[in-house]
Amino acid sequence: MNYLLGIDQGTTQTTAVVLDEMGNFIARNSVALPAHFPRPGWVEQDPHDILRTVKEAAAPLIKQYNIAAVGFDNQGETFVVWDRETGQPLTPAIVWQDKRGVEVCDAVSSQVDHAGLRQKTGLLLDSYFSAPKLRYAWEHDPQLKQVIDAGRACFGTTETWVIWNLSGRKLHITDPSTASRTLLFDINTFDWDDDLLALFGATRAMLPEIRPSAGYAGDLDFGDGKPLALHALLVDQQAALFGQACFKPGEMKCSFGTGSFLLMNIGGEMRLSMNGLLTTMAWHWPGQTAYALDGGIFVTGAAVQWVTESLGFLPSPAASAEVAAQSTDDEVVFIPALQGLAAPHWLSEARGAIFGLSRGSTRADIVRATLDGIAFRVYEVVNAMAQDAGQAPLYLKVDGGPSGNPYLMQYIADLLNLEVHVAAAQEATAIGIAQLAGHSALGIPLQALAAIWKSEAVYQPRIDSLEREKRLGKWNRALAALKHYHQ
């Protein structure tokens, strides 16, 4: 039997999965990926660690199964610059969470036609994306600027760096969905934009070739001398959208992890949000183009991790649902803006805030407020998407580790007044990119992939409209106070 290999190169780990030739899950393997925090607001990874984790995650599966096609998804905005001649990194992998690009955004803001920028890229001028951090890097490293000017520099997001290495330095490629996360790409023309390249100091010579999201791209060698055909490339969240079988306009998903990322398929025509969301490429290959509304919440699992590790309120993140259920004070409200407020607010300078503390407040109240705060942020993004779409979704599909938290999922269902469907396959991202490879290489129809999607749990809303309005009113008052603080 032929098998499919999906590689999800994520922020905290690299995960590889194997599917059968019908797209059903068979096996998985994950390897943790460390991060470094050299200064407040800076987040880096070692490019060699990224390459190593991909090899280590995939190797045992490649040895055991006859792989017919490979799909590769990536972190999105995280990038590396390396020397084309030596193959050595010139920068660390500068992670999407990193804030060093904030001062670049402030410096160039007056030079930018912000409406035109949105029309070209679907994005906002924000340090979340690759280009501001790239400009910061070369402005503060004269040697890097020299290599760029000499035409020896290669720029790439994490899949580009790994594929370049695994292809014997032959393939310097990305796909439209990943390119659309750089702030250098025009999502209307599917090409790099010369004006944006000039603004951020990038050159066409350093940028990867843009290949279709699906289709044979070349061969990869994971170290055993056996070439494997690469057939699919996507950003991780778009891979999860595919893995959640959101193939029709209006279908949406939320992937929980370090952050929460909501995407809604809006079909083949680029459309801007009127409610604080981004527009991004979902996928693009001959005969198939899909755009998506994108609402990123930067801190989700990271907030629970902070409560666990920094505050010591939990023995492990897995205990959060049980502890939250012990809370007796619903006046405590936590806005988990530990790395700014992203969609739909876009306040990069915001900090987390806790309201309503009293002498009687307990750790259970803080833990409960943390989970509630995550749920409120999901509500805000889903509500914005519903306004842009002109109708509420029928239900919300969710995946990722925190989707196994029953307290959190029930609270989201209650706020949204919608069913929340938890994907049976928690590795929706890796599965999605493997299924796309199967669609390309083996011709698996999209309808067949939609038919095999299953939920392992469905949460029904349990509260009435009065209780919902009470909860939302409390959140909105806290949010208004936070915004006032940062004025």
C-alpha positions in Angstrom: 0.0 0.0 0.0 1.1 3.6 -0.6 1.2 6.0 2.3 1.2 9.8 2.7 3.6 11.7 4.9 2.5 15.0 6.4 5.1 17.2 8.2 3.8 20.0 10.4 6.7 22.2 11.4 5.2 24.1 14.3 6.3 26.6 16.8 6.8 24.2 19.8 7.3 20.9 18.0 7.6 19.3 14.6 5.0 16.6 14.0 5.0 14.0 11.3 1.9 11.8 10.5 1.3 8.9 8.1 -2.0 8.5 6.3 -3.2 5.6 4.1 -4.0 6.1 0.5 -7.6 7.1 1.3 -6.5 9.8 3.7 -7.1 8.0 7.0 -4.7 8.5 9.9 -2.2 5.7 10.6 0.7 6.9 12.8 2.4 10.0 14.2 5.7 11.1 15.7 6.6 14.4 17.3 9.9 16.1 18.4 10.0 19.1 20.6 11.5 22.3 19.2 13.2 24.7 21.7 12.9 28.4 21.6 15.2 31.2 23.0 14.3 34.5 24.5 17.5 36.7 24.3 15.7 39.9 25.2 12.2 40.9 26.3 9.9 40.6 23.3 12.4 38.6 21.3 11.7 35.0 20.3 14.2 32.9 18.4 14.9 29.4 17.3 18.1 27.7 16.0 17.6 27.0 12.3 19.7 23.8 12.7 17.2 22.7 15.4 14.3 23.2 13.0 16.0 21.0 10.4 17.0 18.4 13.0 13.4 18.1 14.4 12.0 17.6 10.9 14.4 14.7 10.2 13.9 13.1 13.6 10.1 13.4 13.4 9.9 11.9 9.9 12.7 9.3 9.9 11.0 6.5 11.8 7.9 6.8 9.8 9.7 6.8 6.5 11.6 3.7 7.5 8.3 1.9 8.4 6.0 2.9 5.6 6.2 3.1 1.8 5.7 6.9 1.3 4.2 7.9 -2.0 4.0 11.7 -1.4 5.0 14.3 1.2 3.2 17.4 2.3 5.0 20.1 4.4 3.4 22.9 6.4 5.1 25.6 8.4 4.9 28.1 11.2 4.0 30.9 8.8 5.7 34.2 9.6 8.9 32.7 11.2 11.9 33.1 8.9 15.6 32.5 8.4 18.2 34.2 6.2 21.1 32.1 5.1 24.2 32.3 2.9 23.5 30.7 -0.5 27.2 29.8 -0.9 28.0 28.4 2.5 24.6 27.2 3.5 25.0 28.7 7.0 22.3 30.8 8.7 22.9 34.5 8.8 20.1 35.1 11.3 18.4 32.9 13.9 14.9 31.8 13.0 13.0 34.9 14.1 9.7 33.6 15.3 6.3 35.0 14.5 5.8 36.0 18.2 8.9 38.2 18.1 8.3 42.0 18.6 11.5 43.4 17.3 9.7 44.7 14.2 7.5 47.1 16.2 10.0 50.0 15.9 10.3 49.4 12.1 6.5 49.5 11.8 6.5 52.8 13.7 9.3 54.2 11.6 7.8 53.4 8.2 4.1 54.0 9.1 4.0 57.5 7.7 5.5 56.3 4.3 2.8 53.6 3.9 -0.6 53.9 2.2 -2.3 51.7 4.7 -5.4 51.2 2.6 -3.3 50.2 -0.4 -1.3 47.9 1.8 -4.4 46.0 2.9 -5.6 45.9 -0.7 -2.4 44.3 -1.9 -1.6 42.0 1.0 -4.8 41.6 3.0 -2.7 42.4 6.0 -1.9 45.3 8.4 1.4 46.9 9.0 2.3 44.8 12.1 5.4 43.2 13.5 3.6 39.8 13.5 4.7 39.4 9.8 8.1 38.6 8.5 9.1 41.8 6.6 9.4 44.3 9.5 11.6 41.8 11.4 13.7 41.3 8.3 14.3 45.0 8.0 15.2 45.2 11.7 17.7 42.4 11.2 19.6 44.0 8.4 19.5 47.5 9.8 21.2 46.1 13.0 23.6 43.8 11.2 25.9 45.4 8.6 27.3 42.0 7.6 23.9 40.7 6.8 23.2 43.8 4.7 26.4 43.2 2.8 25.5 39.6 2.0 22.0 40.7 0.8 23.5 43.4 -1.4 26.0 40.9 -2.8 23.1 38.6 -3.9 24.2 35.7 -1.7 21.4 35.8 0.8 18.4 33.4 0.8 15.3 34.3 2.7 12.8 31.7 3.7 10.1 30.7 6.1 10.8 27.4 8.0 9.6 25.1 5.2 11.7 26.9 2.7 14.9 26.5 4.8 14.2 22.8 5.4 13.3 22.0 1.8 16.4 23.8 0.6 18.5 21.6 2.8 16.6 18.3 2.1 16.7 18.9 -1.7 20.5 19.2 -1.8 20.2 23.0 -2.0 18.3 22.7 -5.2 14.8 23.9 -4.2 14.3 27.4 -2.9 10.5 27.5 -2.9 7.4 28.5 -1.0 3.7 28.6 -1.8 1.2 31.4 -2.1 -0.4 30.8 1.4 3.0 31.1 3.1 4.1 34.0 0.9 0.9 35.8 1.9 2.2 35.9 5.5 5.4 37.9 4.8 3.9 41.4 4.0 5.9 41.2 0.7 3.4 39.4 -1.4 0.4 40.7 -3.5 -2.4 38.2 -3.0 -4.2 39.6 -6.1 -1.3 38.8 -8.6 0.3 35.9 -6.7 3.7 37.5 -6.9 6.2 39.4 -4.8 5.5 43.2 -4.8 8.4 45.4 -5.8 7.2 48.4 -3.7 7.0 46.3 -0.6 10.4 44.8 -1.3 11.9 48.3 -1.5 10.1 49.4 1.7 11.5 46.5 3.8 14.9 46.1 2.1 14.3 42.7 0.5 15.4 41.7 -3.0 13.9 39.3 -5.5 17.2 37.5 -5.6 16.9 36.5 -2.0 13.2 35.4 -2.1 12.0 31.9 -2.9 10.2 30.8 -6.0 6.5 30.7 -5.5 5.1 27.2 -6.4 1.4 26.0 -6.3 0.2 24.8 -2.9 -0.5 21.4 -4.5 1.5 19.7 -7.2 4.8 17.9 -7.6 7.5 20.3 -6.5 10.6 18.1 -6.4 12.3 15.4 -4.4 13.4 15.4 -0.8 16.1 13.2 0.9 15.7 12.7 4.6 19.2 11.2 4.9 18.6 7.6 3.8 19.3 8.3 0.1 15.7 7.5 -0.8 14.0 10.4 -2.7 10.5 11.3 -1.6 8.2 13.4 -3.8 7.0 16.7 -2.3 3.4 17.4 -3.4 1.9 20.0 -1.0 2.9 23.2 0.7 0.8 25.3 3.1 1.0 27.5 6.2 0.1 25.5 9.3 -3.3 27.2 9.8 -4.3 26.8 6.2 -3.3 23.2 6.4 -5.6 22.9 9.5 -8.4 24.5 7.5 -7.9 21.9 4.8 -7.6 19.1 7.4 -10.9 20.2 9.0 -12.5 19.8 5.5 -13.5 23.5 5.3 -13.6 23.4 1.5 -16.7 25.6 1.0 -17.1 29.3 1.6 -18.4 30.1 5.0 -16.9 27.0 6.7 -14.5 27.9 9.5 -12.2 26.3 12.1 -10.3 27.3 15.2 -6.9 25.6 15.9 -5.8 25.9 19.5 -2.1 25.7 20.5 0.3 28.4 21.7 -2.2 30.8 20.3 -5.7 30.3 18.7 -6.1 30.8 15.0 -9.4 31.1 13.3 -9.8 30.9 9.5 -13.0 31.1 7.4 -13.0 30.0 3.8 -14.4 32.9 1.7 -14.0 31.3 -1.8 -12.1 32.3 -4.8 -12.4 36.1 -4.7 -10.2 38.4 -2.5 -12.4 40.3 -0.1 -11.3 42.6 2.7 -12.7 42.4 6.2 -14.7 45.3 7.5 -14.3 44.1 11.1 -10.6 44.0 12.0 -9.7 40.7 10.4 -7.0 39.9 7.9 -7.5 38.4 4.4 -5.0 35.7 3.5 -4.5 33.0 0.9 -6.0 29.7 2.0 -4.5 27.8 -1.0 -3.8 28.2 -4.6 -3.1 25.7 -7.4 -4.3 25.4 -11.0 -8.1 25.2 -11.0 -8.4 25.8 -7.2 -8.1 29.2 -5.4 -9.4 29.9 -2.0 -9.0 33.0 0.2 -9.7 33.1 3.9 -10.6 35.6 6.6 -8.0 35.2 9.4 -8.2 36.1 13.0 -5.2 35.3 15.1 -5.2 35.2 18.9 -1.6 35.2 20.0 -2.0 33.8 23.5 -4.1 30.7 24.3 -2.1 27.7 25.5 0.6 30.2 26.4 -1.7 31.8 28.9 -2.4 28.5 30.6 1.3 27.7 30.5 2.0 31.1 32.2 -0.5 30.4 35.0 1.1 27.0 35.4 4.8 27.8 35.2 5.2 31.4 36.2 2.4 31.7 38.8 2.5 28.1 40.0 -1.3 27.8 40.2 -1.5 24.5 38.3 0.5 21.3 38.5 0.1 21.0 34.7 -2.0 22.7 32.0 -4.1 19.6 31.8 -5.5 20.4 35.3 -6.9 23.7 34.3 -10.5 22.5 33.6 -10.8 20.8 37.0 -9.4 23.8 38.9 -11.5 26.3 37.0 -14.6 24.4 37.9 -13.8 25.1 41.6 -14.0 28.9 41.2 -16.7 30.6 43.2 -16.1 34.2 42.2 -17.1 35.1 38.6 -16.2 38.8 39.1 -12.5 38.1 38.3 -11.9 38.9 34.6 -8.5 38.2 32.9 -7.7 39.7 29.4 -4.8 37.4 28.3 -3.0 40.0 26.2 0.4 38.7 27.2 1.8 39.5 23.7 -0.6 42.2 22.6 -4.1 42.1 21.4 -4.4 40.8 17.8 -7.6 40.5 15.8 -9.9 42.3 15.8 -8.3 45.0 18.0 -4.6 45.1 16.7 -3.1 46.7 19.8 0.4 45.4 19.8 1.3 47.5 22.9 -1.4 46.0 25.0 -0.5 44.0 28.1 -2.5 41.4 30.0 -4.7 42.7 32.8 -6.8 41.1 35.6 -9.8 42.9 37.0 -12.1 42.3 39.9 -9.7 40.9 42.4 -10.6 40.8 46.1 -9.0 39.6 49.3 -11.0 36.4 48.8 -9.8 35.7 45.2 -8.2 32.3 44.8 -6.0 30.5 42.3 -9.2 28.8 41.0 -10.7 32.2 40.2 -7.5 33.2 38.3 -7.4 29.9 36.4 -11.2 30.1 35.6 -10.7 33.7 34.4 -7.8 32.6 32.2 -9.9 30.0 30.4 -12.8 32.5 30.2 -10.5 35.1 28.7 -9.5 32.7 25.9 -13.1 31.9 25.2 -14.0 35.6 25.0 -11.2 36.2 22.5 -12.5 33.4 20.3 -16.0 34.9 20.6 -14.7 38.2 19.4 -13.1 36.8 16.3 -16.0 34.4 15.4 -18.4 37.3 15.8 -16.3 39.5 13.5 -16.2 36.7 10.9 -20.0 36.3 11.1 -20.4 40.1 10.5 -18.1 40.0 7.5 -19.9 36.9 6.1 -23.3 38.3 6.7 -24.4 35.2 8.7 -23.3 33.1 11.6 -21.6 29.8 10.9 -23.6 26.7 11.5 -21.1 25.5 14.0 -17.4 25.9 14.9 -14.9 23.1 14.2 -11.9 23.1 16.6 -8.7 21.1 17.0 -5.4 21.3 18.9 -4.5 20.4 22.5 -6.8 22.9 24.4 -9.8 21.6 22.4 -9.6 18.7 24.8 -10.4 21.1 27.7 -14.2 20.5 28.4 -14.6 23.7 30.5 -13.1 25.9 27.7 -15.1 24.3 24.9 -18.4 24.5 26.8 -17.7 28.2 27.6 -17.0 28.9 24.0 -20.2 27.2 22.9 -22.2 29.2 25.5 -20.8 32.5 24.4 -21.2 31.8 20.7 -24.6 30.2 21.1 -23.2 27.6 18.6 -22.3 24.0 18.6 -18.6 23.4 19.0 -17.4 20.3 17.1 -14.0 18.9 18.4 -12.1 17.1 15.6 -11.5 13.4 16.3 -8.1 13.8 14.7 -6.2 16.2 17.0 -3.4 16.5 14.5 -5.6 18.3 11.9 -2.7 20.4 10.7 -0.3 17.6 9.8 -3.2 15.5 8.6 -4.4 18.3 6.4 -1.1 18.8 4.6 -0.8 15.0 4.1 -4.3 14.9 2.7 -3.5 17.7 0.3 -0.4 15.7 -0.9 -2.8 12.7 -1.4 -5.2 14.9 -3.4 -2.3 16.0 -5.6 -0.4 12.7 -6.0 -3.1 10.1 -5.7 -6.1 12.1 -6.8 -8.1 11.7 -3.6 -11.3 13.8 -4.2 -12.1 16.7 -1.8 -15.5 15.1 -1.3 -13.9 11.9 -0.1 -11.8 13.9 2.4 -14.8 15.7 3.7 -16.7 12.4 4.1 -14.0 11.0 6.5 -13.9 14.0 8.8 -15.3 13.1 12.2 -15.9 14.8 15.6 -15.1 13.2 18.9 -17.2 15.6 21.0 -19.9 18.2 20.4 -20.6 20.9 22.9 -24.1 22.4 22.9 -24.8 25.9 24.3 -26.4 25.7 27.7 -27.0 29.3 28.9 -29.8 31.8 28.0 -29.4 35.1 26.3 -29.5 37.1 29.6 -26.6 35.2 31.1 -24.7 35.5 27.8 -25.2 39.3 27.8 -24.1 39.5 31.4 -20.9 37.7 30.7 -20.2 39.8 27.6 -21.0 43.0 29.3 -18.4 42.2 32.0 -15.8 41.4 29.4 -16.4 44.5 27.4 -16.1 46.8 30.4 -12.7 45.2 31.3 -11.6 45.5 27.6 -12.6 49.2 27.6 -10.5 49.8 30.7 -7.5 48.0 29.2 -7.8 50.2 26.0 -8.1 53.3 28.1 -4.9 52.4 30.0 -3.0 52.1 26.8 -4.2 55.4 25.3 
